[in-house]
Amino acid sequence: MRVLFSSTALWGHIDPMLPLARALVALGDELVWAAPAPACGRLEREGFTPRPAGIAPDESLMSTVPRRFPRIAALAPRERPDHLFGKVFGWERAQPMLDDLLVVMDRWRPDFLVRDAAEFASPIAAAVHDVPCVTHALGALLPATRVASAAEDVAPLWVEKCLEPRPYGGSYDHLYLDIYPPSLQPQARPHVPATEWLRTTPARHPPAGARPDALARAGRRPVVYVTLGTVFNDVNVLRRLVDGARELDVFVVVTTGPGTDPLALGPRLDNVAVFDFLPQRELLPHCAAVVSHAGSGTFLGALAEGVPQVCVPLGADQFLNADACVRAGVGLAVEPCAGKVSVGKVSVGKVSVGLERVLGDGTFAAAAARVRDEIAAMPSSMDAAERLHQRYG
């Protein structure tokens, strides 16, 4: 079959889609991946055929919010995502993406599309060509009102193509591939009529004895991983998370993400090791806890290894993950104060107290282990690829 994948340039959106893409290629499918130009180089290195499509933000989403959307920036952090989603992923991104996607589809004629859940041009392009468009989850199912706001923003693009605008921008007209463990699902979902689950993590974990070099100084101390991912990696916030963790008798491994010098966190400390990047799959099996922004990649990756967490959500879908964390008993949440997220708005003391509790109370690790087993039992990416062949072959 011919399959077209379509995504934004954000790696937190692309990474969850990679296992399914690899599985489809393993089944013999021809696969082309449409994404903004900054992502195409890595997609090619991952073994895919990329096609530049759409535009990517010139700056991180965090840095553009106060300047472009001052009224939204003035809201409490928890309130911002519902207002921002359509602004960030609606017409401004969808319009140039649609033009490029239609060129790709006119030339290549795919049998179906697989889109990242924040990419709203694909359902329109698929409707123009009368082919199915599968939505691939990024993490938790996004609130219906959030998706509806983006759909309203892109409705004129449907009309331009002489199509009736679809509810939720066509996100759920066909199949929804859900990577979120069912026990963490918070809401009824009558607007999502067809769902199949898949696991985006490998079924086999790295052997526990294969400790990465980053842990050479850990000794017998529990290892705590601290990260803010790749988009929300404000060094001032990260410093406060590290300060909260290093007060305890633990060994802290920190990743700063791209564009942040590890030296920006301050002088080297005996119980802190700082890197710009480490493969989480190699590190997480050795961790006693994770302190993070609760981005979906980190949140689900830690749960796949049964690691309890302290979530400090800053935006996007992170509050959904933090809520799921608390609801499932796999960790605690420490929310920033109202106002612009910056130094002083995340409490060092609350991070330290939360981490101490997560490390000392075995119920969190037990709950995380239950979710780990649930994730391991979810269908594999190959299972999902074979089901797609059954549906659309």
N, C-alpha and C positions, 0 to 999 in steps of 0.2 A: 504494500500500500504506500501511498504518498501522504506524508503527514507534515503539516506546517505547525511549528511551535511559534508562539508570539509572546513577547514579554517586554516589560520595562527594562531599563539598564541596571536596576538595583539587584545586587547579588543576593540579598535576602529574599528576593522574588524568584530569581533564576535557580538558586541552589536546590530548592525543594522539587523542581521539575526535572533535574538532571537524571535521577534514577529511572524515571519512566521513559525519558528520551533514550537512554542507553538500552533499556529493555526492548523498546520498539525497533531500534537498530539491530539488536541481537536476533530479533525475529525476521530480519531481512527487509524491513521497511526502509524506504528512502525518506530522509528527514531533513528538512530545511528549517533554520531557526531565524526568525525575524526579530531584531532588537536594535535599539539605538547603537550608533557606531562605537561608542566607548566599550560596549560589551562584546563586540564581535571578535576582537583579538583573542580573548580568553575562551569564547565559545569555540573558536577554531582550534585552539590548543586542547580543548576538551574532546576534540574529534568530530565536531559537528560542522555542517555547512552553514555559515551565517549569511544573512542578508541585511544590510543596514536599513533600518526603518525607524521613523519617528525621531524624536529629540530627547536628549537627556538633560537634566538640570545642570547648570554650570557650577552651582555651589551645593553644599549639603542642604538637605531640607530644613535642618534645624536653623541654619544661619539665614535662610531666606524668609522664614516666617515673620519675624518682627518687622522687617522692611516692607514686605509685600502685603501682609495681612495684619496690620497693627491691632485691629479690633479682636481678631481671633487670638493673637498673642497675649492680649490682656486677660483672657479667660483663664480659669484654673486649668492646669495641665490635663486633668481627666476630661474636661469638656471640649478640648480642642479637636480631637480626632474626627468627631462627627462633622464638624464644620470644615475641616481641612481636606478631607478625603476627596471630595468632588473638585475642590480648587486645584489640588495637586495632580489628580489623575483624570480629570474630566476633559472638557473640550480642548484645553490648551495642549494637552498631550495627545488626545485621541485624533484630532483633526490631521496633523501631519503624519501620524502613524497610519491612519486610514488610507491616505493617498499612496503611501509607499506599499502598504499591504496589498492593495488592489493591483498594483503593478506586478508584484511577486505572484499573486494568484492568477492573474491573466496569463502569465508566462508558464506557470508551473502546474496549475490545476490540481491542488491537493484533494485527497478523499475526505479529510476532516482536519479541523484545527484543534490545537490544545493551547489555551491562553492562560496567562497568569491572571489571577482574580482582580488585579488592579489595572488591567489593560483593556480599555473599552472600545477600541477600534475593531478588534477581531470579530465580535458578534455581528457587527454591521457588514464587514467584508464577507463573512460566511453567509449571511442572508442574501447578499447580492449574488453570490455564486451558488446559493441553495445547497450548502453542505453543512454538516453538523459542526458545532463549536462546543468543545468540552472545556469546562472551567476547572483549573487546577488550584486547589487551596494553597494559600501561603502559610496558614496557621489556623487559628480559630475561624469559624464561619463569621464573616463580618456582619455587624448588625444590619438588619433590613433597611432601617432608615438611612444608614450611611451609604449603602449601595444605591438606594433610591435617589439620593441627592446627586450622586455622580451620573446616574441615568438621566435625570432631568437636565443636567448640564450638557450631555451629548445628544439629547433628543433632536436638535436641529440637524445633526449629521445624518440621522436616519431619514429625516424628511428630505434632505438634499438628494438622497439616493432613491426617492419615491417609495420609501418604506414607512410603515407605521411604527413609531417608536415602541419598543418592547418594554414591559415591566422589568425593572432592575437592569436595564440596558442589555437585555438578552442573556444575562449571566447564567440563568438557570433554565433556559429553554431546552437544553439538552441534558448532558450528564454533568454532575458535580463530583469531582474526585476529592475526597476529604482525607487529609493526613492527620487530623486531630483525633486523639483517642476518644471513643464514644463516651466513656465515663466522665470526661471533662467537658462535654457539650452542655452549654448552659440554657439553651432555648429551644422551644418548639420551632419547627421549620416547615410549615405548610407551603411556603413559597419556594421550597427546593424539592420538587417532586421526585427527582431521580438522583440518588447518591450511591456511590461505591467508595469504600475505604481502601487506602493503600498505605503501606509503611515506607517511609523514605530513608530509613536507616538500615544498614546491613543487619542480617539476622545474627551474625556471629560477631562477638565483641573481641577487641584485641586482648591477648592474654594478659592477665593481671600482673605477671612478672616482668613484662616488657616496659619498664619505666622510661619515659622520655628523658633526655638530658636536662630538661628544664627543672627536673625534680632532684638533681644531684645534691642540692644543699638542704633538702627537706628533712632528712633524717627520719625520726619517728613522729614528727609533728604532723597533724592532719593537714592535708592540702586543701586550700580554698582557692577557687578560680574566680577572678574578678575581671569583668569585661563590660564594655558598653557597645560592643558590636562595631559596625563600620559606618553608620550614618549618624547616630546620636552620641558619638564619642567625644563629648565635651571634656577636655582635660581637667577642668576645674571640678566638675561633678565626679569624674573618675578618681581624682585625688582624694575626695572625701570618702568614697567607697573604700579605697585602699586604707585610708586612715582608720576607718571603722573596723576593718578586718584585722589589721596588723596589731591592734591593741590586745588581741587574744593570743594564746599560745598555739599559733598555727603557722603554716608556711603559705604565703600568698603568692600565687602566680597571676600576673596581670598581662593582658594584651591591650595595647593602645589603639590598634586599628590603623588603617592607612592615613598618611598625612600628619601623624602625631609622633613626635620624637619621644622615645621612651625616657630620655633624660628630662623631659618636661615634668615628670612626676616628682622630681627632687633627687636628693642624694640616695645612693644605694644603701639599703638596709639589710641586716642579716636575715630577716625572715620574709623578704620580698624579692621576687625576681620579675623583671619587667621585659616584655618583648613587644614588637609591633604586631607579630602574628605567630600563632601556633596552631597546628591542626587539632581541633577540639576532639576529634574522634580518638586521638592518641592520648590526650590529657585527661578527659572526663572519667575514664574508668578508674583513675587513681585519686579522684577528688572525694572529699568528705562533704563538701557543700559548694554551691555556686552563688556568687553575688553578682547580679547583672541587671540590665535594663528590662529584662523579660522579653527581649526580641524573640520571635518564634524559633529561629534557628538554634539559639542558645537554650531557650526554654525546653523545646522538644528534644534537643540533643542530650541535655542533662537528664531528662526523664527517661530517655531510652537506655541510659546507664543506671537508672535508679538513684540519682543523686538529688538530695533535697536542696531547696533554694531559698535565697532571700531576694525578692524582686523589688527593684526600684524603678517603676515604669515612668517614662518621660514623654511618650507620645505614641502615635500610630496605633498598632494593635497590641501594644505592651500592657495596657490596662486590662484588656480582655484576658491576656495570659496571667497577669497577676491575680485577677479575680479567680480564674480557674485554679491557680496554685493554692490559694487560700481555701477555696471550696473543696478541693480534693484532699486537703491536709498534707500536701507535699512540700509546704514551705510557708513563708510569711511574706507580707508586702510592706514596704516602707514608701509612702508616697511623698513626692516633693511638695513644698508649700505652694500656695497660689502665687501667681506672678511669673515672670520670666525665669525659666530654669537656668540657674547660674550658681556660682559658688555661694554657699550660705543657705541655699534653698533645699539642700538635702542634709538631714541631720546625721552627723557622724555618730553621735551617741545612739540613735535609734538603729542605725545599721549594725553597730557593735552588739547591742542588746539582742536584736533579732537574730544575728548570726550565732551568738552564744546559745540562744534557745534552740535554734535548729540543730546545732551540733550536739547539744546535751540531751535533747528529748528524742528518744528512739522512735517515737510514733511518726515523726516526719520521714525518717529513712524507710520505715516499714511501708508507709503509704506510697512513697516514691518507688519502692520495689514492686508494689502491686501494679502501678501504672507501667513500669518497665515491662512486666510480664504481659500486660495487655497490649502494649505496642509490639512486642515480639510476636504476638499471635495475630496481628493484623495481616491482611494479604500483602504479598510482596509486590514490587514494581513489575515483575514478570507476570504475576497473576493479573494485575491490572491491565498490562499490555495485551495479554491473551483475551481478556474480556472486551477490550476495545475492538479487537479483531472480530469477535463474535457479533458485536453490535453493528459495526460499520464495514465489515469485510464483504 
